[in-house]
Amino acid sequence: MPKKINRFIGAIQLPGDKSISHRSLIIGSQATGIVKISNLLESGDIFSTIQCLKKFGIKIIKKKKDYFVYGQVVGGLEKFNGTLNCGNSGTTARLLLGLLSTYPYTIKFIGDRSLSKRPMGRVIDVLKNFGASVKPSNKNNFPLTFQGSFVGLQTDYKLKVASAQIKSAFLLAALNTPGISSIEENFDTRDHTEIMLKYLGAKIQVKKKSQKKIIFLEGKMPLDAKDIYVPGDISSASFMIVLALISKNSKILIKNVLLNPTRTGILDALKKMKAQIQIKNKRLCSGEIVGDLFVKSSKLRSLTIQGEMAPRLIDEYPILFIAALFAKGTSKFYGIEELRFKESDRIETMKEGLSKVGINIKSTKSSVEIKGNKNFNVLNNTVIDAKGDHRIAMSFKILSEAINKKFKIKDFQYVQTSFPTFTKIIKNLKKN
């Protein structure tokens, strides 16, 4: 470790949560009237959703800092038979596949290099229950041609994998389907779609029994137009949290952060590692739980996480791996095979990147072991390949700042897809 240590001190407001930003635009487009959205995330992924919605006649304008979505009512999207470019956004792709599965339009879906490698078969298989189809019939990734149903078919479905995007695609399809459709899940996945639908007055009912949850949604019913406040992204906050924890003499206040229980797995994991994190000013905004986080430098301990935790921190594992490097003992992560199907194979990409800075980790198809080790070996020409994955790129940038060693991160520009102010915020927090 170098003798010169950076400290990170200050109060910050993060950009809006990416998941809620996507849903506020897409569900807002189905409302009866104008939906005002405050603190919408302004990133590449969100702009992809905006541009796609505009193809269907949805008017979306920005006035000062707020966005206004002119809802076209449920089932009211204008006809468009053409190409939708989802860019790097898997959420844009999967949620729009759901929304459009009950519109009789023929649409070619395309994306960038990274998105074109990501699997779409699981969501398409679910949407076939509503009468949608894809050409070629065995196509599992973009580009592909998607044909929506002429008459949405009422559907009852049991979710086979822990995926909030598949669940959300189902609910968006059910929104424009006559009758009551239901989806059953036996996993804890993020529930922003259910919360927003309820907030906007949808006829939605959630029944819970033990680990099982069944969601009932009556289709062809109007949605109210209400103002939506998008809280700060907890996934983005995780990078700043870990930066403060692993950097000496640091303390950060992160204001207005999303604290939805399905998304706070990263806080639970870090607290198990003896992280000093306090939650303040907890409250409800647009149906979601929001609060402020006060984080201080901490002496972290290793932890073991089983697979049932994975859905609650699936996007935070890369930065959690970085935290584990600074913890005493060996951290073990099980049941994380879903990481292999994100923007990159996150297990392999993190393993390759860490090997470039002198750290070896053990992994299997669905697990990772990391022994705390602060002895990094960073050469002047070290290059980390993020492989088009914004969370990998940000994780290694946090590592670079914490150990005060510079190395090149290939594909760092993909950070713009989710956290465009990432480097600016770090710069403002840094105290030498």
Secondary structure, 3 states (H helix, E strand, C coil): CCCCCCEEEEEEECCECHHHHHHHHHHHCCEECEEEEECCCCCHHHHHHHHHHHCCCCEEEEECCEEEEECCCCCCCCCCCCEEECCCCHHHHHHHHHHHCCCCCEEEEECCCCHHHCCCHHHHHHHHHHCCEEECCCCCCCCEEEECCCCCCCCEEECCCCCHHHHHHHHHHHHCCCCEEEEEECCCCCCHHHHHHHHCCCCEEEEEECCEEEEEEECCCCEECCCEECCECHHHHHHHHHHHHHCCCCEEEEEEEECCCCCCHHHHHHHHCCCEEEEEEEEEECCEEEEEEEEECCCCECCEECHHHHHHCCCCHHHHHHHHHCCECEEEEECCHHHHHCCCCHHHHHHHHHHCCCCCCEECCCEEEEECCCCCCCCCCCEEECCCCHHHHHHHHHHHHHHCCCCEEECHHHHHHCCCCHHHHHHHHEEC
